[in-house]
Amino acid sequence: MYCCSCGVKLSDAEVRCPLCGLEAYHPNLPRKTAQSPYPVELYPEKEVSPWGIRMIVLAAFLLPLITVLLCDLPLNGTVTWSGYVIGALVLLYVVAILPLWFRHPNPVIFVPIDFAAVGVYLLYINFAVAGNWFLSFAFPVTGFCLLLTTTVVTLRRYVRRGRMYVYGGAIAALGLFIPVMELLLYVTFDTIGFSGWSFYPMAVLVLFGGFLIFLGICRPAREMMERKFFI
């Protein structure tokens, strides 16, 4: 018996082709019990310890942290520019690497942690440059993004239906917040005037969010859009 895909000769006891993996079956030939002429595992796979990988990644992050500190402290006697680099690396680690320490990371938990890390990093930059923009601008913007993203992630994880309502409401809420963000810019930075540019993206996002909510309400329109765009 030969494989129909790659032509390798198979014994009558073969279930799958050892070369291409195609299932070996012939309805007119009785299946016999025999030993396969090919080794089962010529190169057995070895399991890699996930803890070893995590420790290697942690060491890869600690190495640049120590390097920038050793470059900054001897020259300036204190932490100056290295603080920005260390903060960015820690933020990257929290966002991208920290969930890998858990077998089943819950995004409902890690999304607030990520935004909290972003807020702490912005707070550090605010103090490092002796600014006064964190409480009046960075904190409300980061807090709104935290609430909006956490709400969307939580609803999509625990609520099986209504995705159009969730996405449409989130996009509309983002559009309504843009004028507030422009007002915060105007209050925080006196050099930036309130020109009203935020109403243009607000109108687009609110209309698009309302359209998604309409698709969630009107099933025929939703099915037509799914057929139109292969969703």
Phi, psi and omega in degrees: 000140183236153179288133181287345183263309185246352176083010179290139178287132183240148173281166181292344181267357183291135175264321178226152177291127181289349181264309184251349177084006180291138180293126181269115182207134174223119186292337183268352180255126177290140180277128181255163177261113181208167181274138180291137180284356182249147177294142183291310180228095179288321177233085182297140180286139177256135179285135179261130181292124178294331179294324177296318178296319180295321179292325177294317178295320178298318178296324179294332176277326181289329182300309178293330177299312180294324182296313182292326176295318179292335177276329186272314185297313180296330183278318186251346180078358179204175179278116178242265182288337181294336179298323178293319180293316180296317179298319179294320179293318178296319177298316177298320180295317181296319184283316190259327189255324184303319178298338181289345178286349182246144182290316179231081181293134180268117181296335178296331179271319187280335177296313175298325178297319179297315180290327175296320177296320177298317179296319179295320179295318177294324177296320177297316179297321179300315178289324182294325180262007181056045180265171178229035184254357186289306185290328184270343182227300187295318182295311178294324179293313178296321179296320178295315178298323177297311181296317182293312182293318179296321178297315180296315181296319181294315180295319180290336181276323188250349178246120186282332184247173174079032180294328178294321178295318182295308182293318180296316178295322180294317180293319178295319178297321177297319178296320179291335181278340183299316174299326176296320178295321176295322177295321177295322175298318180294321180287321185282314183249107185295337183285345181261118180276162178271097184265346179086015180296337185291342182288337179289306176294331177298315181298318180295313183291321179294318178295318180292319176296319176296325177295319177295322177295321176298319177295326177292328180280314185266104182294317178302319178294322179295317179294325178294318179294324178295321177289327183290318185251012176057042180279000000 
